Amino acid sequence: MISRRRLLQSGLSLAALPLWARAAGDSALKTATGSDWAPWTAPTPPLILPDLSGREQKLSAWRGNVVIVSFWATWCDPCRDEIPIMSTMAKRHREEGLRLIAVNVGESPAKISAFLKKWPVSGTVLHDRNSTASKKWEAIGLPANYLVDRVGTVRYWHLGELDWKSNSVAGVVTRMLRA
């Protein structure tokens, strides 16, 4: 179970949600901040952002793969804990079609690059400079993780730190890979 301290560190103070974030609904937010994946019931939001070289990338380019889309920031302690584990998982299951898209929210390219020297990502890093994509994806706190199936549809999401080593969290990923 995620501790209150970790919840606050990840920026998930649900009582102080901005108006745009309340669209997700209280029950959906409660489920998405639990200890496991929550079903995603809305349409898949668009994801078109530049990578760190400035080239535009689209989520649709990863169709045929299971994709972890993770919204993160360098100041986020749980993000720093999760990125190495997600990267290892993406490497381990690459041949099965697992991909990681790490979307940095609102930071400078220099800050992102310095972070990546310490914590490399085995996947694609995108830059959501103005938080436009994170708002569309209802990423009201960090980390915010989403599982996208092989046809490009978000199936699951989670706000806050996930225990990526637990059987329930990793099991959802491997079941999607083998479906």
N, C-alpha and C positions, 0 to 999 in steps of 0.2 A: 504494500500500500504506500502511496506517495505521501510524504510528510507535509505538514502545513508549511514548514520552512522551505522545502523544495518547491511547493506550489507558488509561494510568494516570490522566490528567486526566479522562477520562470515567467513571472509577469502575469500570472493568472489570478488576479484579484477579481473574481466574478461579480462582486458587489459594485465595482467601479467600472463596469463595461461601458465603452462609448456607445452611442445610439446605433451606429452602423452595425455593431456586433450583436445586438439583441435580436437580429433577424434569425439567428440560429435557434432560438427558443430555449427556455430554461431547461426542459427535460433533455433536449439534445446535448446541451452544454454539460449537464451533470453526467450524462453517459460518457461523453467524449473526454472528460477529465478523470474518469475512473482508472482502474489499474490495467485495463485491457483495451483493445480496439473497439470502436463503436461503429455501427453501420452508418454509412453515408447515404442519405435519402434524397438529396437534392441533385439537380443536373450537374455534370462535371463542368466546373468553371474553365474559362480559357486560361492558358498559360503560354504567354509569348513574351520572353524576356531576353535581354542580351547576356551572353556569357562574359567571362572576364576579358576576352579579346574584343568585345563589342559586337560580336556576331549574334544576330537574332536567332533564338532557338524556340521551337514550338514543341509542346507536349506530344503532338501527333507524330513527331519524328521517331518516337519510341514505341509506336504501336507494334504489337507482336511480342512485347516484353512485359513483364510485371515490373512496375516502377514504384519506388519509394520516393515520394516528393516530400522533402523536409524543409520547412521554413525555420531559419536559425539566425543568430547574431553572435558576434564575437564576445560580447559582454555576458552572454547567457551561460551560466554554469552547467545546467543540464544539457545544453547543446554541445558543450565541450566534452561532456561525458558520453553522449550518444554518437557523435560523429565517428569516432574510431570503431565503435561496435557495428554501426550501420555499414561503414566502409568494408570491414572484414566480411560481413554477411554478403555484401554486393560482390566482393571478389570471389568468395567461396561458391556462390551460386551463379556466377556470370555465364557459365556454359548452359545453365538451365534457363537463362533469359531474365535474370534479375538486374535491374539498373537503379542507380541512385541519382536523383536530382536534388542538389542542396541549394536552396534559394535563400541567399542572404537578404535580410530585410533592412534597408535604410542606411547602410554604412558605405564608407568610401572604398573605392577599389584598393587603395594602399593599405587600409586596415584589414581588408579581406585577405589580401596577398600575404601580409605579415602573419595572420592567423594560420593560413594554409601551410606556411613553412613549418609550423609547430604541429599542426593537426591536418595532414593531407587528407583529401577526400578521394575515394575510389569511385569516381563518377563525374558528373558535370555540375559545375558551380554556376548558378545564374545570379543576376543582380537585380533585385527588386528595389531600386533606388528610392522610389517615392511611396513604397508600400501599397501600390495599386493592386498588384496580384494578391498579396496577403489578405487584403480586405475582401476581394472577390472569393477567396478560398476560406473565408471566415476564420483566419488564423489570428485569433484575438489574443494570443499569448504565445510564448516561445518556450520550447520547440513546439511546432505543430507539424504532425506527420500524417501522410495520406498514402494509402495503397491503391494503386491504379492497376486494373486488370489488363490483359493483353489486347483488348479492343479499345482501350483508352478511357474507360469509365472508372471513376473513383468508387471504390467499394467500401473502404473503411477509413476512419480518421481517429486521431487522438491529439488532445491538447495537453501539453506538459510532458514531463519525463516518462518514458516507457522503459520497462525492464526488458531490453532486447534479448537477454539471455534466457528469459522464462519460456517454458514450453508453449504457453498460451499465445504469447506475442509472436515468437518465431514460427510457431505452428501454423498460424494464419498465413504467413508469407509462404511457407513451403507448400501448403495446400493450394494456394493460388498458382504457384509455379507448376504444380503437377496436375492441375485441372485441365 
